[in-house]
Amino acid sequence: MPERGEDHLRSRRQKLERLRQLGVDPYPPRYRRSRSAAEAVALFEDTERSDGAEARTDPVSVAGRIMSLRGMGKATFLDLRDGSGRVQAHLRRDILEEQYGLVRELDLGDFLGVTGPVFRTRRGEVTVEATSLTLLSKSLRPMPEKWHGLRDTEQRYRQRYLDLVSNPEVGAVFQRRSRIISAIRAFLDGRGFTEVDTPVLVPVAAGALARPFATHHHSLDMDLYLRIATELYLKRLIVGGFDKVYELGRVFRNEGMDQDHNPEFTMLESYEAYADYNDVMSMVEEMVSTAATAALGTTRVEVDGVAIEFAPPWERVSLKEEVRRRTGVDIEECPTTSTLGPRLKELGVEVRAHESWGRMVDKLLSSRVEPHLVQPTFLMDYPEEMSPLAKPKPGAPGYVERFEAFAGGMEIANSYTELNDPDLQRQRFLDQEEMRLQYKDEEVDRLDEDFLLSLEYGMPPTGGLGVGIDRLVMLLTGQPTIRDALLFPQMRRVE
């Protein structure tokens, strides 16, 4: 016996063949619609206000995917959905005459164009009365679960196009994502920043503590990497005289996947000459609250039943003090791996052999501090070992001027007062390379000679920023995982 799905495929193929035999092109090259679904409804409502209960508009042409088909003897009702919404169409045999025969060859999922006046049915539904039909695209596969929604999570991510068709609320998330990004661009442009593009393929994968993806350029016969950050190229532009620059683009990190990590993601990085991390903090809380208001109409969002308020000011706390408050560990009293490691084990935090002190502090943060930072919070002043590109904090040996911004228990931004001393930066890079040798598999930064050369020409005091756009979208739209904030998240191969 054939599978039920095979029966559907066969039936639709047979309809396709009959259409072609009737001289109907099931995939015409174009269709001129005069109104979107939402515009057709709005046009009728305007007409109804002026003409009253028996209002009818002049003919309009609308088009969309067939979402429902309801036969009623010599008439058929169907719903068409386009990017703006849904509109009902009424197909009558006595009006369409020979064209009405096309109805029997239609299926859910087909794209159809309909022309006719708009009226309101006795049941109150705004409806296009079809005087002509045009099949625009024959769907050869049945839509999932007869439009009751695509529920299988893996299939939703792998076949996002079906997810968008079946679950309209998913499309709304990505419409909001677009508005958030547009608002961020407008905010930065309004502050005099210049948007730029920097290389994606780079000879040195530097600017972050991450493992890169490697490739090879055959013509140049050289190994290259997908960028893990845009930082070092943007700071070259600060050296070159751009006072305010930013880039919004994809970066790539060869790391694991979980609730808030995907190997490729969208990052905003900005750099402002003559600013420091205090200036950047003020900019971040204003930028995020502005984007939230522009995209959502509010600075308050709900995540997992908890209301998060993004309006300034955000709380500012010391990393050292917050670690001590949450764990009882004073990192200054545990300055080595041999003293800090046992304290982590007492707290039930896993510590591997040959793990650096900075990595241990990072584990303390991620497991015992970050989950508590639900309301927007700036965690300030990081140990130097964890921040090779940041400027030392005056009066605080061993610490640098760095903050990370958290909300919903998740990091959303990272910032430094940028290190502009070329000799100290070189030493920091050399220290990182030494750590790479000592702690084999740790993700550390890499020495970039060309960047160091640029610093030797002089870079003014600069405040830098990196914002994980996908995580910010997660929070502002209330999505549980980063995969729900990405149209096409990375998935494991299906064997």
N, C-alpha and C positions, 0 to 999 in steps of 0.2 A: 504494500500500500504506500502511495506517495505521502510525504510529509505535508501537513497542512500549509506550511509556508511555501512548499513547491507548488501546491494548487493555486495559491494566490499569485505567485510569479507567472505561472502558465496562463492564468486568466487574464492578467494584465498584458502579457505579450500578445495574446490573441486579440485583445481590444486594440492594441497598437497596430497590429496588422490590418484589422478591419478599417481603422481610421485611414490608413494609407490607401487601401483599396477604394475608399470613398473620396479620395482626392484631398483629404485633410492633412495638412502638414502638422504633425504633433509637436514639432519643435521650431516654430517660425522664428525668423531672425529678430523681429522687433514688435513692439506693441506700444502705442501712444496712449497712455492713460491721462485723463484730464484732472483727476483728483485722486488723492490717497484715500484710504478707507475713512480715516479721521476727518479729512477735509470734506468728503461727501456727506458725512453725518452732520458736520458743522454747517455746511451749506443748507441742508434741509432745515435744521433748527432755526437758522436765520430767516429762511423763507416762511416757516411756520409762524414765527412771531409776527410777520407782517401780513400773511395771507390767511391765517386761521387754520381750523381743523382739517379742511380739505386741501391743504397745501400740497403742491407737487412742484419739483424743480424742473428746470430745463434738463435735457439729457446730459449725463456725465458718463465717463468711461473710467471704471475702476478695475483693479487686477489684484490677485493674490492667490494664496494656496487654499484649496478647498479643505475646510476643517470639519464640516458636517454636511450630509446629504439626507434630505427627508422627502421622499416621494409621497404625493397626495393625489392619486388619480391622474388627472390631466395637468397637474402642476407639480413643481418641485421647488422646495426651499433649500438653499445652501448658504453656508457661512464662508466668506472669504477673509483671509487674514494677510495683511502686509506688515511692513515695519512700523506702521503707525497705529495699528489696531485691527478691529474686526468690523465688517459690515455684512448684513444679510442681503441675499439676492433672491428674487422671485422669478421663476422660470415657468411660463405658461405656454401650453401647446398652441392655443389659438392666436397668440402673439408671435411666437417664434416660428410657427408652422414647420417647414421641413427641418429647420435647424434644431427643433426639439428632439429629433432623433439622435443628436449628439449626446444627449443626457445619459442614455444607456451605456455609453462608452466611458463615462467619467468615473473616477475613483477618488476616495479620500487621498489627499496629498498632491493631486494634480494642480497645476497652476492654470487659472482661467481668467480671461478678460471678459467683462460684462459692460454693455452700454445700455442706458435707459434713464428715465426720470427717477427721482428719489421721492418716496412717499412714506407714510406711516401706516402699518397694518392695523387691523381691528384689535390685535393683541398689544399694540403699542410699540412694535419694533420698527425702527427706521430701516427702510429696505429699498434696494434698487430694483425697479421693475424692468427686467431684461427685454430689450428689443433686438439684441444680437449677442452672440457668444463667440469667443475666440479661444480655442485651446492653445495654451502657451507652452506647456511642458507636461508630458505624460510621465507620471511617477510609476516606475516599474516595480518598486518594492513597497509593501504595505508599511504604513507608519506604525511605530511601536504602540502596543496595547490600545489600539483604536482610539488614540488621542487622550487616554486617561492618564498619560504621563509616563515618561521613561524613569523607572525607579532603580534599576541596577546601577550602582554607583560607578563601577568600573566601566560599564558601557557608556554611561553619561560622559565620562572624561575622554574615552577613546573616540566616541562618535559625538562630539560636541554639537555638530549640526543637528542631530536628532534631539539632543537635550534642549537646544534652543527652540526647536519646533514644538516639542511636547510640553515644555515647562516655561511658559512666558516670563515667569519671575526671574529666571536665569538671565534672560536678555536684559532685564531691567538692571541687574547688578552691573553688567558690563557697560550699559549706558551711563550709569553713575560713575563707573571707573573713568570713562572718557571725560566726564565733566570734572572729576577731581583733578586729572592730569592737566586739562585745559586751564583750570583755576590756578594751579601751581605755576604753570608757564606765565599766565597773566600777572600773577603776583611778582614773580622774579623780573619779568620784563618791565613792570611798573616801577621797580626799584633800580632800574638802570643796568641790569645784568644783560650780557650778550650770550645767546645760545650758540654753542659750537659743536662740532663733531670731531672726535679723535679716533685713532685706529682701533679696530677690533682685533686684527691680527698683529701681534707684537712680538719682538725678539726676546723680551724679558717680561715675565708675568709677575710684575711687582705692584705695590700699592695696597696690598691687603694680606692678611694671614690666611691663605687658602691654597689648595692644590689646583693647578690649572689643567685644562685640556690641551693636548699637544697635537700638532699637525706638521706637515712638511710641504714647503713650496718647491716644486720640482724644477721650475725654470731657474730660480735663484739658488737651488740646492742648499736650502737652509731650513732649520727647524724654527717653527713659530708656535705661538700659543694664542688661544682665545683669551682676551683680556679678563682679568679678575676684578679690575677696577679701572676707573678713568683718571684717577688722582694725579699720577705723575705727569701725564700729558697736559692736564689742565693747569698744573702749577708751572709748567714750562711757559704757558701763555701768560701767567702772572709775571714771570720773569721778562717776557717779551713786551709788557706794557699794557696788557688787558687788565684793568682794575677789578672788573666783576665779570666772571664767566660761569656758565653752567652747562651741563649736558644731561639729557634724559635719554637713556638708552639701555640696551641689554648688556649684561655682564654674565660671565660663565665661570662656575666653580665646580670642580670635580669632587662633589661631596655627596653625602647621603641625602635621602629624601624623607621628609617627615611632615608634620602638621604645618610648619612654617619655613621649610626649605625646599627649593626646587633648583636643579643644577643650572638653569638659566632663569634670570629674573631681571626686572626693570629697576634700575637704580638712578636716582637723581644725585648728582654731585655738583656742588657750587663752591666757588672760591672768591673771596672778597679781600682785596688789598686794604691794609690799614685797619683791619678788624681783628678781633680775637674771639675766643670761644664764648665769652659773655655776650658779645654782639650777636653771635650766631644763635645762642639760646633764645634771645628775644625774637630773632627772625623766625625761628622754627615754630614757636608757639603761635606767633601771628599768622604764619603761612598755613599751618595745619588748620587752625580755626577758620581762616578765610576760605580755604578749600572746602571744608565741611559745610560751611554756610552756603557757598555757591552751589555745591552739588546736592545737598540734602535739605537746605533751608534751616538748619539748626547746628549747634556745636555739641549737642548732647546725643549720644547714640547708645543703644543697648546691646551688650555683648554677653551672651550666656546668662541673660536675666539681670545683669548688672549695668546700671547707667554709668556711662563714662562721659565726663565733661571736658571738652577740649578747649574751652575758652581760657585765655590767659588770666592770671599767671599760673604756670605749672610749678609743682613743687621741685625744689632743688636740694639734693642730699649728697653728702660725702660718701664715696665708695667705701672708704675705710670704716667710717662710722656705721654705715648701713650693714656691712658685713658683720661687724661686731654686735650690732643690735639684733640681727636675725639669727646669728649662729653662736655668739659668744666668743668667736675667734678674733684675736687682734693680730692682723697680718704682720704688723711691725714686730711683734714678739715671736713671730715664726718666720724669720727671713730666709730660711733655706728649705729645700725639699725634705731634709731629714727631720725638721721640726714641724713643718706644715702638713706633711703626709699623714702622720699619726692622728692629727686633729681631724682631718677629713674622714679617716676610717672610723673614728669615734662617732662621727655624725652620720655614718652609713653611706658616705660618698665613695664610689669606687675609685681607687687610685691604681694605675698600672705601673709596672716597673719602668724606670727610665722616663719619667714624666717631669717636665720642667716646673719650676715654681710658678711661673706665670700661668701655665696651663692649669695648675691646681687652683689658683685663685679664680680663674675663669669658671672652673667646675663649681666652686662655691657659689659664685654669682648665679650661674644658670640654674642650679638645683635648689638653692636655699634663699636667694634674694629676688631674682627676677619674677617668680610666680606671684610675689606679694605686691609688685608694682603695677597695680590695676589702673589707678588714675594716672594721667600723664605726669611723668616724673623725669627729671634730669639727674642721672647718677654721675657725679663729678670727680675729677682728679684721680686718674688711674696710675698704677705703678708703671714706671718707665719700661720695665721688661715687656709689658703687654702692649706698648704703644711706640714703636720705633720711629714713627713719622711725626710725633708730637713734640712741642716745645717744653722744656723743663718748667715746672711751676716755681716761681721765685719764693724763697723761704721754706720750701718743702723738698729737701733732697730726696731723690728716688721717685718723685712723682712728676707727672706731666699735666699740662692743661688740656684735658680731654673730657668730653662728656658723651654718654650714650643716653638717648631718650627712650623711655619705655611707656607702654600703655597696654592694658589688657594682659599683663604678665609677659610681654613680648617686646624685644628690641625693635624700634622703628627708625632710629637715626643714630648717627655716630659723627662726632666732630672733634677737631683739634684746633688749637692755636698752632699753626704749622711750623715745623722745625725749618729754619732757613739758614742755619749755620752749616756750611758744606762739610767742614771737618768733623763736626759732631755727627752729622747725618751719615757720613762714611763709616764712622766708628760703630754707629748703631747697626748699619747694614752688616758690617763685619761680625758683630756680636750675633746677629740673626743667622748668618752663615755658619758660625761656630755651633749655635744651637741645633742647626739642621744636622750637623755631623754627630753631635752628642746624643740627640733625641730622635734618631733616624726618621720616624714616620710623622713627626709633628709638622703642622702647617705654620711656616714662618715666612717672613718677608724675604725678598731677594734683592741683591745688589744690582743697581741699574747705573752703569757708568755714565751713560749719556745724560741721565737726570742729574747726577752729581756734577757733571760738567756745567749744566745750566745753572745750578745753584752757585757755582763759583763766579758767575757773572753778576750775582746779587738778586735776591728776591725780597721784596718788602715784607714787613709783618703782615700775616695773612690768616684769616679765619676760614677754615674749610668745613664742608658738610657732606655727608652721604645719607640719603634717605631711601629705605627699601619701599618702593612704591607699592609692590604687591601686598606687603604686610599692612601698609597704611590703608589700602583699599579693603583688605580683610576686615580691619577694625571699623572703618567708616560705613561699611555695608553689612556688618554683622555676620560675616561668613566664618564657618568653623575651621577651614583649612585653606592653605595657600592655593590648593588646586581649584578651589571655588572662586578664586580671584584671578585665575589665569584661563584664558580661552582654551589653550591647548597645553596642559601640563605634561611634563615628561612621564611616560608610563613604561613599565616593564614590557619586554617583548613577549608576545603571546606565541607559544610554541605550537 
